[in-house]
Amino acid sequence: MTTSSFDMDARIAEWRAFLAKHAAFDSDDHDELESHLRDHIDALTQSGLQQDEAFLIATKRLGRLHDVSREYAEVHSQRLWRHLVFSDASGSSGTGWLGYRELLMVMLLALAAALMVKLPELGGWSLTDDSDGWFYARNLTLFAFPFIGIYWVWKRELGGYGVTLVLGTVLVVSLLLNLYPLVPESDTGVLAVLHLPLVLWFIVGVLYTGDYWRSLSRRMDFIRFSGEFAIYYVLIALGGAALTGLTLGLYAFIGYDVEWLAQAWMIPCGAAGAVVVAAFLVEAKQSAIENIAPVLARIFTPLVAFILMVYLLTMLFGAQTFAVQREALILLDLMLVLVLGLVLYSVSSRDTVMPVGVFDYLQLALIIVALIVDLVALVAISDRILSMGLSPNRVAALGENLILFVSLSGYAWFYYQFVTHKRGFYALERWQTGYVPVYALWAAVVVLIFPPLFNFS
């Protein structure tokens, strides 16, 4: 890029647009920060740098915007919470932090997701009928997915491409899951239901990143978003549970049993609508409290590492290293998935310019212990296949543990190179984001290919 082709005003306008997404800033703050930025640029250009070089260095010197945003949020907390409820008067275009347009869109989509849960009742299925439980198990994820997908299509302005991706995914997946002769007792049916959310969440990731799925930074943003989304959804669920309990209690005091209301409306409809609301809250408030998930990761990383280490030692000294039963293998895999989640979010939330610290060594230790445990699980699964033969569950467990083993091996290698100063943190980020599609691809295989492969058993 040369100075003659570099439009400084256009670049600064883009920078301001990005800054405007942060809740703790107002127009005066934008002007003040732009003034600082231009002062840096002027000083750098006077020292002999080209305009494009000066712009890049100046923005770097101002610091990462989310760090600046956190500082502003602490100083201007009253302004921040006011923005949580009231949009800017100029936000009618939907560009404000919480513009009325976006808030209205979110409420409409959340309401549509809630009503979608009740729509099958027009065809004779009922949430409260145990005989219809299998229908809802296969389709429940599909009820909320279209609306969180449409939210990102609208937010990222993806147009026909985004709408086609959402509707096409819903159509293909819903047809296959409902046309396949799957029964509740079938292993392939249960596996398909369990893996479907991962497939759909990958599509959400494509929509979230907009036209930049190939960008490492945008995929890292989605990983961070996923961690925050999980936390927000759990918090909303806890609030919903408290509200439901209070409602039941209050009506019980006056002699009314409204348990049917909770079972048929409040819980299922609230769970579906909360998917859209949680996504909106994460997007809207990410600048102010994006450090929640990293803090939780730092708390649970040493705890999980300790638990896995004790478990591994118990197995070794108890001479039961490879005699792992089916139920124990399931719990072990869940623990390994938790480890992967901690590593995923810790890597995505780490400041790449920070030097190696104690937490990095803890992270590496957790990955190594998890690798050993996964190796034990792989041996145990292989032994079960050799002695008992192939089955959908065993093949799925083998495939998932192999994928976890490769993933954790990559993490261990690149983390080791990072803490020994042989490579930068970027290599670790590139491994993480490059491997994400592998998880989704395996989940798609389990959902779409396993049922006919194993004769829907």
Rosetta blueprint (number, residue, H / E / L):
1 M L
2 T L
3 T H
4 S H
5 S H
6 F L
7 D L
8 M H
9 D H
10 A H
11 R H
12 I H
13 A H
14 E H
15 W H
16 R H
17 A H
18 F H
19 L H
20 A L
21 K L
22 H L
23 A L
24 A L
25 F L
26 D L
27 S H
28 D H
29 D H
30 H H
31 D H
32 E H
33 L H
34 E H
35 S H
36 H H
37 L H
38 R H
39 D H
40 H H
41 I H
42 D H
43 A H
44 L H
45 T H
46 Q H
47 S L
48 G L
49 L L
50 Q L
51 Q H
52 D H
53 E H
54 A H
55 F H
56 L H
57 I H
58 A H
59 T H
60 K H
61 R H
62 L L
63 G L
64 R L
65 L H
66 H H
67 D H
68 V H
69 S H
70 R H
71 E H
72 Y H
73 A H
74 E H
75 V H
76 H L
77 S H
78 Q H
79 R H
80 L H
81 W H
82 R H
83 H H
84 L H
85 V H
86 F L
87 S L
88 D L
89 A L
90 S L
91 G H
92 S H
93 S H
94 G L
95 T L
96 G L
97 W L
98 L L
99 G L
100 Y H
101 R H
102 E H
103 L H
104 L H
105 M H
106 V H
107 M H
108 L H
109 L H
110 A H
111 L H
112 A H
113 A H
114 A H
115 L H
116 M H
117 V H
118 K H
119 L H
120 P H
121 E H
122 L H
123 G H
124 G L
125 W L
126 S L
127 L L
128 T L
129 D L
130 D H
131 S H
132 D H
133 G H
134 W H
135 F H
136 Y H
137 A H
138 R H
139 N H
140 L H
141 T H
142 L H
143 F H
144 A H
145 F H
146 P H
147 F H
148 I H
149 G H
150 I H
151 Y H
152 W H
153 V H
154 W H
155 K H
156 R H
157 E L
158 L L
159 G H
160 G H
161 Y H
162 G H
163 V H
164 T H
165 L H
166 V H
167 L H
168 G H
169 T H
170 V H
171 L H
172 V H
173 V H
174 S H
175 L H
176 L H
177 L H
178 N H
179 L H
180 Y L
181 P L
182 L L
183 V L
184 P L
185 E L
186 S L
187 D H
188 T H
189 G H
190 V H
191 L H
192 A H
193 V H
194 L H
195 H H
196 L H
197 P H
198 L H
199 V H
200 L H
201 W H
202 F H
203 I H
204 V H
205 G H
206 V H
207 L H
208 Y H
209 T L
210 G L
211 D L
212 Y L
213 W L
214 R L
215 S L
216 L H
217 S H
218 R H
219 R H
220 M H
221 D H
222 F H
223 I H
224 R H
225 F H
226 S H
227 G H
228 E H
229 F H
230 A H
231 I H
232 Y H
233 Y H
234 V H
235 L H
236 I H
237 A H
238 L H
239 G H
240 G H
241 A H
242 A H
243 L H
244 T H
245 G H
246 L H
247 T H
248 L H
249 G H
250 L H
251 Y H
252 A H
253 F H
254 I L
255 G L
256 Y L
257 D L
258 V L
259 E H
260 W H
261 L H
262 A H
263 Q H
264 A H
265 W H
266 M H
267 I H
268 P H
269 C H
270 G H
271 A H
272 A H
273 G H
274 A H
275 V H
276 V H
277 V H
278 A H
279 A H
280 F H
281 L H
282 V H
283 E H
284 A H
285 K H
286 Q H
287 S H
288 A H
289 I H
290 E L
291 N L
292 I H
293 A H
294 P H
295 V H
296 L H
297 A H
298 R H
299 I H
300 F H
301 T H
302 P H
303 L H
304 V H
305 A H
306 F H
307 I H
308 L H
309 M H
310 V H
311 Y H
312 L H
313 L H
314 T H
315 M H
316 L H
317 F H
318 G L
319 A L
320 Q L
321 T L
322 F L
323 A L
324 V L
325 Q L
326 R H
327 E H
328 A H
329 L H
330 I H
331 L H
332 L H
333 D H
334 L H
335 M H
336 L H
337 V H
338 L H
339 V H
340 L H
341 G H
342 L H
343 V H
344 L H
345 Y H
346 S H
347 V H
348 S H
349 S H
350 R L
351 D L
352 T L
353 V L
354 M L
355 P L
356 V L
357 G L
358 V H
359 F H
360 D H
361 Y H
362 L H
363 Q H
364 L H
365 A H
366 L H
367 I H
368 I H
369 V H
370 A H
371 L H
372 I H
373 V H
374 D H
375 L H
376 V H
377 A H
378 L H
379 V H
380 A H
381 I H
382 S H
383 D H
384 R H
385 I H
386 L H
387 S H
388 M H
389 G L
390 L L
391 S L
392 P H
393 N H
394 R H
395 V H
396 A H
397 A H
398 L H
399 G H
400 E H
401 N H
402 L H
403 I H
404 L H
405 F H
406 V H
407 S H
408 L H
409 S H
410 G H
411 Y H
412 A H
413 W H
414 F H
415 Y H
416 Y H
417 Q H
418 F H
419 V H
420 T L
421 H L
422 K L
423 R L
424 G L
425 F H
426 Y H
427 A H
428 L H
429 E H
430 R H
431 W H
432 Q H
433 T H
434 G H
435 Y H
436 V H
437 P H
438 V H
439 Y H
440 A H
441 L H
442 W H
443 A H
444 A H
445 V H
446 V H
447 V H
448 L H
449 I H
450 F H
451 P H
452 P H
453 L H
454 F L
455 N L
456 F L
457 S L
